[in-house]
Amino acid sequence: MSKARLLSGMQPTGVLHLGNLEGALRNWVQLQDQYDSYFCIVDWHALTTLAERTEEIPHNVREVAIDYIAAGLDPEKCAIFVQSHVKEHAELHLLFSMITPLGWLERVPTYKEKRENLQLESVSYGLLGYPVLQAADILVYKAQVVPVGEDQLPHLELTREVARRFNYLYGEVFPEPQALLTPAARVPGLDGRKMSKSYNNAIYLSDDAQTVTQKVKQAFTDPQKVRKNDPGHPEGCVVFALHQIYSKDDAATIETECRAGQRGCVDCKMQLAGNLNTALDPLRQRRQELLAKAGELERILREGAEKARAVAQETMKEVRAAMHLE
């Protein structure tokens, strides 16, 4: 039996961090063996926040692609490509925009959140229509499953609504993709908030060992633990939260010693830094191997786009025929 098709992607708004690794990339690496997988770098989506700084996008695309591969995505097992290299995404987005009611877009929770968080005086169609382009990204490959977090479920439901509306108007062309809610560790930033590039609280996959150690030394810990022998409260400590991911075998002991005042924050941070660097070393090695081969990254992205384009072109032939556009 042929494998079900899967599509997912990330915006190239900057280099990737531990939250991206634990929240998505590790799952993708497992899923590439189970599905016919397409992993995209969605550069057009990044224009919703980088429209005035487009010169940053090519560098970011390259860095995200390197991080994809360094984390373990294998171009022999999946297609790794850039969204704008497959123009069929844009064509299908245009056609979907003609049949998507405005009310559907205005009720998407993330639209309201972004409008408020970015404090925008006026809203571009690109921001409002983000879910329509996302629907095109998914449906141009007739993806049957999409790995998402719970916050992305409203977008995926809109994708299914668009697919249903198209099929009702023009005949059965698209499947209704299902959410693949995969387990993901919550990775806090160094200041206790969600790890994010915009908060400047992230540990990046491209950070060297010294940088990681310096960042961990600055991480937020228990403000009530002033001296080494003071009882600690690990449930509110960023360092302990990261220990639960990167020091799993020792996490129970770390918690017990912290609560009993038998462990100081400096020693705790140094242990975490060592374990983090051990976890990131294989990614650093793969990154260096990729960069040492001139033109290798470009080849991977070109071949990934060729594989993706072949599928997308077949879908668009069906779409145009169904809509009597050819």
VOPAGU-2260 file (C-alpha; in pm, 1 decimal, decimal comma):
REM VOPAGU-2260
SITE   aa  ch    i         X         Y         Z
SITE  MET   A    0       0,0       0,0       0,0
SITE  SER   A    1     119,9     352,3     -75,2
SITE  LYS   A    2     191,7     579,9     215,9
SITE  ALA   A    3     -45,9     860,6     308,5
SITE  ARG   A    4      84,3    1203,7     211,7
SITE  LEU   A    5     193,5    1457,5     474,4
SITE  LEU   A    6     270,3    1829,9     443,4
SITE  SER   A    7     415,7    2070,0     697,7
SITE  GLY   A    8     639,7    2374,9     701,5
SITE  MET   A    9     789,6    2667,1     891,0
SITE  GLN   A   10     829,3    3035,5     819,5
SITE  PRO   A   11    1182,0    3165,7     758,2
SITE  THR   A   12    1152,3    3452,5    1005,2
SITE  GLY   A   13    1492,3    3367,1    1155,0
SITE  VAL   A   14    1711,4    3076,5    1260,4
SITE  LEU   A   15    1541,3    2790,2    1443,2
SITE  HIS   A   16    1562,5    2730,0    1816,4
SITE  LEU   A   17    1504,3    2454,2    2072,7
SITE  GLY   A   18    1130,1    2519,8    2069,9
SITE  ASN   A   19    1119,0    2445,8    1696,0
SITE  LEU   A   20    1330,8    2134,7    1746,4
SITE  GLU   A   21    1123,1    1983,7    2026,5
SITE  GLY   A   22     789,5    2122,0    1907,4
SITE  ALA   A   23     808,7    2004,6    1546,0
SITE  LEU   A   24    1137,7    1890,1    1396,6
SITE  ARG   A   25    1188,9    1581,4    1612,9
SITE  ASN   A   26     837,6    1466,9    1523,6
SITE  TRP   A   27     898,5    1533,8    1154,1
SITE  VAL   A   28    1211,9    1318,8    1160,4
SITE  GLN   A   29    1002,8    1027,2    1289,2
SITE  LEU   A   30     714,2    1092,1    1051,3
SITE  GLN   A   31     929,5    1096,1     735,5
SITE  ASP   A   32     958,5     717,2     762,1
SITE  GLN   A   33     583,3     669,1     799,4
SITE  TYR   A   34     442,8     907,4     536,3
SITE  ASP   A   35     505,1    1039,9     186,2
SITE  SER   A   36     640,8    1361,1     335,5
SITE  TYR   A   37     674,8    1716,4     202,1
SITE  PHE   A   38     844,5    1972,4     425,6
SITE  CYS   A   39     825,3    2330,0     305,8
SITE  ILE   A   40     993,2    2657,0     398,1
SITE  VAL   A   41     702,9    2896,9     359,2
SITE  ASP   A   42     873,5    3218,7     251,4
SITE  TRP   A   43     555,4    3380,8     114,4
SITE  HIS   A   44     394,1    3341,9     457,1
SITE  ALA   A   45     688,9    3525,7     610,9
SITE  LEU   A   46     589,3    3835,3     411,9
SITE  THR   A   47     303,1    3893,4     657,6
SITE  THR   A   48     567,0    4018,0     906,0
SITE  LEU   A   49     874,3    4082,8     687,2
SITE  ALA   A   50     718,1    4270,7     394,4
SITE  GLU   A   51     941,2    4570,6     463,7
SITE  ARG   A   52    1251,8    4360,0     527,7
SITE  THR   A   53    1248,2    4112,8     241,8
SITE  GLU   A   54    1627,8    4126,6     216,0
SITE  GLU   A   55    1636,4    3906,4     528,1
SITE  ILE   A   56    1435,9    3623,9     375,2
SITE  PRO   A   57    1697,0    3453,0     149,5
SITE  HIS   A   58    1941,8    3420,1     440,2
SITE  ASN   A   59    1666,1    3293,3     669,9
SITE  VAL   A   60    1550,1    3039,6     409,5
SITE  ARG   A   61    1901,0    2899,8     386,1
SITE  GLU   A   62    1938,2    2878,5     764,2
SITE  VAL   A   63    1602,5    2705,1     810,6
SITE  ALA   A   64    1686,6    2454,8     535,9
SITE  ILE   A   65    2020,1    2377,4     703,3
SITE  ASP   A   66    1843,6    2330,8    1038,4
SITE  TYR   A   67    1586,4    2096,4     879,1
SITE  ILE   A   68    1863,3    1871,8     750,3
SITE  ALA   A   69    2085,0    1903,2    1058,2
SITE  ALA   A   70    1791,4    1795,3    1275,8
SITE  GLY   A   71    1759,0    1474,7    1073,4
SITE  LEU   A   72    1528,9    1532,3     777,3
SITE  ASP   A   73    1665,5    1315,3     498,2
SITE  PRO   A   74    1620,1    1439,9     139,8
SITE  GLU   A   75    1626,0    1074,6      29,8
SITE  LYS   A   76    1312,1    1013,7     237,9
SITE  CYS   A   77    1120,0    1339,8     197,3
SITE  ALA   A   78    1093,8    1651,3     -17,9
SITE  ILE   A   79    1253,9    1961,0     136,0
SITE  PHE   A   80    1172,0    2273,1     -64,5
SITE  VAL   A   81    1092,8    2643,2     -65,0
SITE  GLN   A   82     728,9    2747,4    -109,6
SITE  SER   A   83     798,6    3019,9    -367,4
SITE  HIS   A   84     990,0    2772,8    -585,8
SITE  VAL   A   85     659,2    2597,9    -661,2
SITE  LYS   A   86     437,9    2862,5    -821,5
SITE  GLU   A   87     132,5    2638,0    -813,8
SITE  HIS   A   88      88,6    2738,1    -447,3
SITE  ALA   A   89      14,8    3093,0    -562,8
SITE  GLU   A   90    -221,7    2986,8    -840,7
SITE  LEU   A   91    -430,4    2767,8    -612,6
SITE  HIS   A   92    -430,6    3038,0    -345,8
SITE  LEU   A   93    -576,7    3282,0    -600,2
SITE  LEU   A   94    -850,3    3039,9    -702,5
SITE  PHE   A   95    -935,6    2954,1    -341,7
SITE  SER   A   96    -958,0    3325,0    -255,9
SITE  MET   A   97   -1245,5    3352,2    -502,7
SITE  ILE   A   98   -1460,6    3101,9    -314,3
SITE  THR   A   99   -1364,7    3170,9      49,2
SITE  PRO   A  100   -1613,7    3393,4     236,6
SITE  LEU   A  101   -1461,5    3686,1     423,3
SITE  GLY   A  102   -1638,7    3583,7     743,0
SITE  TRP   A  103   -1446,2    3256,3     753,9
SITE  LEU   A  104   -1118,0    3446,0     767,5
SITE  GLU   A  105   -1227,2    3705,7    1021,4
SITE  ARG   A  106   -1319,6    3439,5    1275,2
SITE  VAL   A  107    -980,2    3261,4    1271,8
SITE  PRO   A  108    -840,9    3320,6    1626,0
SITE  THR   A  109    -479,9    3369,6    1516,2
SITE  TYR   A  110    -581,0    3656,7    1286,6
SITE  LYS   A  111    -727,7    3846,5    1579,6
SITE  GLU   A  112    -425,2    3767,1    1797,6
SITE  LYS   A  113    -172,9    3880,8    1535,8
SITE  ARG   A  114    -364,8    4198,7    1464,8
SITE  GLU   A  115    -360,3    4287,4    1835,4
SITE  ASN   A  116      -4,7    4169,1    1910,4
SITE  LEU   A  117     145,9    4350,0    1611,0
SITE  GLN   A  118     -65,6    4662,0    1686,1
SITE  LEU   A  119    -140,3    4712,3    1319,6
SITE  GLU   A  120    -317,9    5028,0    1207,9
SITE  SER   A  121    -425,1    4859,2     885,9
SITE  VAL   A  122    -435,4    4491,8     793,1
SITE  SER   A  123    -306,1    4355,7     464,0
SITE  TYR   A  124    -498,2    4092,1     271,8
SITE  GLY   A  125    -190,5    3872,9     317,4
SITE  LEU   A  126    -242,4    3863,4     693,7
SITE  LEU   A  127    -617,4    3813,1     666,9
SITE  GLY   A  128    -578,6    3560,6     384,8
SITE  TYR   A  129    -296,3    3367,0     549,8
SITE  PRO   A  130    -520,7    3061,2     608,5
SITE  VAL   A  131    -621,9    3055,9     240,3
SITE  LEU   A  132    -259,5    3037,2     130,1
SITE  GLN   A  133    -205,3    2771,7     395,8
SITE  ALA   A  134    -499,2    2576,4     254,2
SITE  ALA   A  135    -337,9    2597,5     -90,0
SITE  ASP   A  136      -5,1    2479,1      53,9
SITE  ILE   A  137    -173,0    2168,0     191,5
SITE  LEU   A  138    -426,5    2088,9     -77,6
SITE  VAL   A  139    -200,9    2141,2    -379,5
SITE  TYR   A  140     -35,2    1814,9    -265,4
SITE  LYS   A  141    -365,6    1655,2    -161,7
SITE  ALA   A  142    -207,2    1597,0     178,1
SITE  GLN   A  143    -409,0    1360,2     391,5
SITE  VAL   A  144    -244,6    1445,4     723,4
SITE  VAL   A  145     -87,9    1759,8     867,8
SITE  PRO   A  146     115,1    1754,8    1190,8
SITE  VAL   A  147      -6,9    2050,8    1395,8
SITE  GLY   A  148     -25,8    2185,6    1746,5
SITE  GLU   A  149    -363,6    2263,5    1900,2
SITE  ASP   A  150    -323,7    2634,5    1819,9
SITE  GLN   A  151    -320,6    2548,9    1447,5
SITE  LEU   A  152    -643,0    2346,2    1451,5
SITE  PRO   A  153    -865,0    2641,4    1343,7
SITE  HIS   A  154    -644,6    2693,5    1036,7
SITE  LEU   A  155    -668,0    2327,9     944,0
SITE  GLU   A  156   -1044,5    2330,5     990,5
SITE  LEU   A  157   -1062,8    2622,1     748,4
SITE  THR   A  158    -856,6    2416,9     502,0
SITE  ARG   A  159   -1116,3    2140,4     525,4
SITE  GLU   A  160   -1396,2    2394,1     476,4
SITE  VAL   A  161   -1225,6    2528,5     163,7
SITE  ALA   A  162   -1182,2    2173,2      32,3
SITE  ARG   A  163   -1549,8    2095,2      97,9
SITE  ARG   A  164   -1665,3    2416,5     -71,2
SITE  PHE   A  165   -1448,2    2354,6    -378,1
SITE  ASN   A  166   -1567,4    1994,3    -404,0
SITE  TYR   A  167   -1931,3    2105,6    -370,0
SITE  LEU   A  168   -1895,3    2369,8    -643,0
SITE  TYR   A  169   -1675,1    2186,0    -891,1
SITE  GLY   A  170   -1668,7    1814,8    -807,6
SITE  GLU   A  171   -1455,8    1593,1    -587,8
SITE  VAL   A  172   -1092,7    1695,1    -625,7
SITE  PHE   A  173    -952,0    1740,5    -275,7
SITE  PRO   A  174    -934,0    1517,1      31,1
SITE  GLU   A  175   -1011,7    1670,8     370,5
SITE  PRO   A  176    -676,2    1662,3     552,3
SITE  GLN   A  177    -674,2    1537,3     908,9
SITE  ALA   A  178    -477,4    1679,3    1200,0
SITE  LEU   A  179    -190,3    1473,1    1330,8
SITE  LEU   A  180    -161,9    1594,2    1689,2
SITE  THR   A  181     185,4    1475,9    1774,8
SITE  PRO   A  182     330,7    1497,6    2127,2
SITE  ALA   A  183     563,0    1793,2    2174,8
SITE  ALA   A  184     758,0    1912,8    2475,5
SITE  ARG   A  185     689,9    2268,3    2590,9
SITE  VAL   A  186    1022,4    2450,4    2578,8
SITE  PRO   A  187    1037,5    2768,7    2787,6
SITE  GLY   A  188    1256,2    3060,2    2693,0
SITE  LEU   A  189    1544,1    3167,2    2914,3
SITE  ASP   A  190    1321,1    3428,6    3080,2
SITE  GLY   A  191    1031,7    3191,7    3150,1
SITE  ARG   A  192     812,2    3303,3    2860,2
SITE  LYS   A  193     757,4    3094,3    2550,1
SITE  MET   A  194    1084,2    3051,8    2361,9
SITE  SER   A  195    1074,3    3297,2    2073,1
SITE  LYS   A  196    1307,9    3489,4    1845,1
SITE  SER   A  197    1107,0    3804,6    1909,4
SITE  TYR   A  198    1157,1    3777,1    2287,2
SITE  ASN   A  199    1533,7    3733,6    2251,8
SITE  ASN   A  200    1514,3    3442,2    2495,2
SITE  ALA   A  201    1603,7    3151,1    2268,1
SITE  ILE   A  202    1879,7    2896,5    2236,3
SITE  TYR   A  203    1934,3    2844,0    1863,6
SITE  LEU   A  204    2022,9    2519,6    1693,2
SITE  SER   A  205    2315,7    2700,3    1531,0
SITE  ASP   A  206    2458,5    2830,0    1862,3
SITE  ASP   A  207    2804,9    2698,0    1941,4
SITE  ALA   A  208    2882,5    2528,0    2272,9
SITE  GLN   A  209    3021,3    2839,9    2435,8
SITE  THR   A  210    2716,7    3045,9    2341,3
SITE  VAL   A  211    2480,3    2781,2    2476,6
SITE  THR   A  212    2669,5    2771,6    2806,4
SITE  GLN   A  213    2663,9    3150,0    2840,1
SITE  LYS   A  214    2289,3    3162,0    2768,7
SITE  VAL   A  215    2212,6    2889,4    3023,6
SITE  LYS   A  216    2410,5    3081,1    3287,6
SITE  GLN   A  217    2169,8    3373,8    3233,9
SITE  ALA   A  218    1853,5    3162,9    3254,1
SITE  PHE   A  219    1578,7    3250,0    3501,7
SITE  THR   A  220    1575,0    3033,3    3814,7
SITE  ASP   A  221    1386,6    3027,2    4144,7
SITE  PRO   A  222    1395,9    3383,2    4289,5
SITE  GLN   A  223    1334,0    3243,4    4640,1
SITE  LYS   A  224    1650,4    3032,5    4629,8
SITE  VAL   A  225    1913,1    3291,1    4721,7
SITE  ARG   A  226    2177,1    3062,9    4874,9
SITE  LYS   A  227    2291,2    2720,6    4762,5
SITE  ASN   A  228    2137,4    2544,6    5063,4
SITE  ASP   A  229    1801,1    2723,5    5044,0
SITE  PRO   A  230    1512,0    2489,6    4951,6
SITE  GLY   A  231    1421,2    2536,1    4585,3
SITE  HIS   A  232    1095,2    2536,6    4391,2
SITE  PRO   A  233    1175,3    2357,6    4062,3
SITE  GLU   A  234     819,8    2386,2    3929,2
SITE  GLY   A  235     885,0    2754,5    3852,8
SITE  CYS   A  236    1241,1    2718,6    3726,8
SITE  VAL   A  237    1334,5    2741,2    3357,0
SITE  VAL   A  238    1649,8    2538,1    3416,2
SITE  PHE   A  239    1454,9    2250,8    3570,6
SITE  ALA   A  240    1199,9    2260,7    3286,1
SITE  LEU   A  241    1486,4    2215,2    3039,0
SITE  HIS   A  242    1637,1    1940,8    3257,8
SITE  GLN   A  243    1308,8    1749,7    3215,9
SITE  ILE   A  244    1377,6    1740,7    2841,4
SITE  TYR   A  245    1756,4    1710,1    2826,9
SITE  SER   A  246    1835,3    1535,6    3158,0
SITE  LYS   A  247    1542,4    1294,1    3179,5
SITE  ASP   A  248    1734,4    1018,8    3360,1
SITE  ASP   A  249    1845,9    1260,8    3631,2
SITE  ALA   A  250    1535,7    1481,6    3653,8
SITE  ALA   A  251    1390,2    1311,3    3963,3
SITE  THR   A  252    1721,5    1336,0    4150,1
SITE  ILE   A  253    1764,7    1699,2    4044,4
SITE  GLU   A  254    1418,0    1783,0    4174,7
SITE  THR   A  255    1475,8    1607,9    4507,6
SITE  GLU   A  256    1813,8    1773,4    4564,0
SITE  CYS   A  257    1677,5    2114,4    4467,5
SITE  ARG   A  258    1383,3    2094,6    4707,6
SITE  ALA   A  259    1613,7    1975,8    4987,6
SITE  GLY   A  260    1862,5    2257,6    4937,1
SITE  GLN   A  261    2133,2    2011,9    4832,4
SITE  ARG   A  262    2189,2    2156,8    4485,7
SITE  GLY   A  263    2299,5    2505,1    4385,7
SITE  CYS   A  264    2176,0    2690,4    4079,5
SITE  VAL   A  265    2525,9    2731,3    3933,2
SITE  ASP   A  266    2595,9    2356,5    3938,3
SITE  CYS   A  267    2246,3    2288,9    3806,0
SITE  LYS   A  268    2299,5    2525,2    3514,2
SITE  MET   A  269    2637,7    2379,4    3425,7
SITE  GLN   A  270    2493,9    2027,0    3417,7
SITE  LEU   A  271    2215,3    2146,7    3188,0
SITE  ALA   A  272    2459,7    2327,8    2959,5
SITE  GLY   A  273    2665,0    2009,0    2925,1
SITE  ASN   A  274    2360,1    1798,1    2840,3
SITE  LEU   A  275    2227,9    2055,8    2596,7
SITE  ASN   A  276    2558,1    2068,7    2413,3
SITE  THR   A  277    2569,6    1688,6    2400,1
SITE  ALA   A  278    2221,4    1689,2    2243,2
SITE  LEU   A  279    2314,1    1960,1    1991,5
SITE  ASP   A  280    2654,7    1822,6    1891,6
SITE  PRO   A  281    2515,1    1581,8    1627,0
SITE  LEU   A  282    2322,0    1873,2    1469,6
SITE  ARG   A  283    2635,8    2086,7    1465,4
SITE  GLN   A  284    2829,7    1806,3    1299,3
SITE  ARG   A  285    2564,4    1753,7    1029,3
SITE  ARG   A  286    2550,2    2129,8     974,9
SITE  GLN   A  287    2927,2    2144,7     915,8
SITE  GLU   A  288    2918,3    1843,3     683,7
SITE  LEU   A  289    2645,7    2006,0     475,2
SITE  LEU   A  290    2822,4    2340,5     456,2
SITE  ALA   A  291    3148,7    2170,8     356,7
SITE  LYS   A  292    2989,5    2040,9      33,2
SITE  ALA   A  293    2968,2    2327,9    -214,6
SITE  GLY   A  294    2625,7    2347,9    -375,9
SITE  GLU   A  295    2479,4    2057,8    -175,4
SITE  LEU   A  296    2208,3    2261,7      -4,8
SITE  GLU   A  297    2104,6    2420,8    -334,7
SITE  ARG   A  298    2086,4    2075,2    -495,0
SITE  ILE   A  299    1864,7    1942,6    -215,0
SITE  LEU   A  300    1624,8    2236,9    -241,1
SITE  ARG   A  301    1617,1    2219,7    -621,2
SITE  GLU   A  302    1540,6    1848,1    -625,9
SITE  GLY   A  303    1285,8    1888,2    -347,9
SITE  ALA   A  304    1107,6    2158,8    -547,4
SITE  GLU   A  305    1112,0    1940,2    -859,4
SITE  LYS   A  306     946,4    1654,6    -669,4
SITE  ALA   A  307     691,1    1888,9    -514,9
SITE  ARG   A  308     621,7    2067,8    -843,1
SITE  ALA   A  309     544,2    1741,5   -1023,9
SITE  VAL   A  310     267,2    1665,6    -773,0
SITE  ALA   A  311     139,8    2023,5    -763,8
SITE  GLN   A  312     117,7    2045,4   -1143,8
SITE  GLU   A  313     -96,7    1732,2   -1160,6
SITE  THR   A  314    -329,7    1874,5    -896,8
SITE  MET   A  315    -362,5    2203,0   -1084,5
SITE  LYS   A  316    -452,1    2022,0   -1405,3
SITE  GLU   A  317    -744,9    1864,7   -1218,9
SITE  VAL   A  318    -840,4    2199,2   -1063,4
SITE  ARG   A  319    -842,0    2386,3   -1394,2
SITE  ALA   A  320   -1041,4    2109,1   -1562,1
SITE  ALA   A  321   -1294,8    2104,5   -1278,4
SITE  MET   A  322   -1334,1    2483,8   -1299,8
SITE  HIS   A  323   -1346,4    2482,5   -1683,2
SITE  LEU   A  324   -1037,7    2706,6   -1699,4
SITE  GLU   A  325    -865,9    2504,1   -1971,8
